[in-house]
Amino acid sequence: MTAIFDTTVGGDVSGKSYKVLHSADNYFTLDSYDENTKDMKGTFNVTFVVTSYGDEKDFPDTLRLTEGRFQTRLLPKKEWGLNWGLN
């Protein structure tokens, strides 16, 4: 699993940066997927550890997201509304 979590102070000052702690019990499970509607549901568990402190002093050095659940729908790329350089 690869993921990055960054914080900002006031929306424009770099805060802490976190990366996944690979020795933790991390998982991302897809429990259901509907081919017709593209709806999906699942669960996740992930632990992040700080990689840089920036100007943010209030956040902890470890973030644990436990018993997480998600429900979302896959959209065609043209409906994203953002251009992240993915052509």
N, C-alpha and C positions, 0 to 999 in steps of 0.2 A: 504494500500500500504506500503510495506517495501522496503527500499533502503538505501544504504550507498554510500557516495562519499568521497574519500580520495585524498589528494594531497601529492606530494613529492617534495623535494628540491634537484635538481641535480640527481634525480633518486634513491637516497639511504637514504635520511634523511626524517623522518616523518614530514609532514606538517599538515594542518588542516584536521579534520574529520567532516563530516556533516551527519545529519539524516533528514528524511522527517518531515516537519512541518505538523502534521495531521490536524490542524485547518485551513489550507489553502485549496484553490480550486484545489486539486490534482485529476487527472484522467488519465487513460490509456484506450484508446478506440481502439478496433480492428474493422476497417472499412471494410476490405475484407480479405478473406482467400480462396485460391485455393487448394482443397483437392489433386488434381493431382500433381501440381508442388510444393506444400507446401509454396508458396509465400504468404506473408501477408503485409498489409499496415494498418497504423493507425495514431492516434494523441495522444498527451500527454501534460500535464501541471503538473509541480511539483515544490514545494518550499522546499529547504533544509536549515537547520540552523546549525551553527557550534556547535560541541560537544566537541572538543579539539583543541587547537591552535598549538601545536607542535612548530616547528622552523619557520613556514611560517607566515610572518606578512603582506604580500601584498594582500591576498585574503579577500573578504568581509565576514561579519558574516552571511549573507543570500544570497543564490543563488536561483534565480527564472528562471526556464526554461518554457517559455510560447509559446503557439502556435507551439509546437514541432510536427514533423512528422517523421515517420519511414517507411522504406520499407526493408524487409528482407526475407530470406528463411530459413525454418527449415531444419536442417541437421540431419541425423542419428548420434547417439553418436560416432560411430567409425570414423566419418569424422571431428570431432571437432579439432583434432590435439593437444589437451591439455589434461592433466590428472589432474583434480581438485579433485580427490578423490571420484568421482561419479561412483560407480560401478553398 
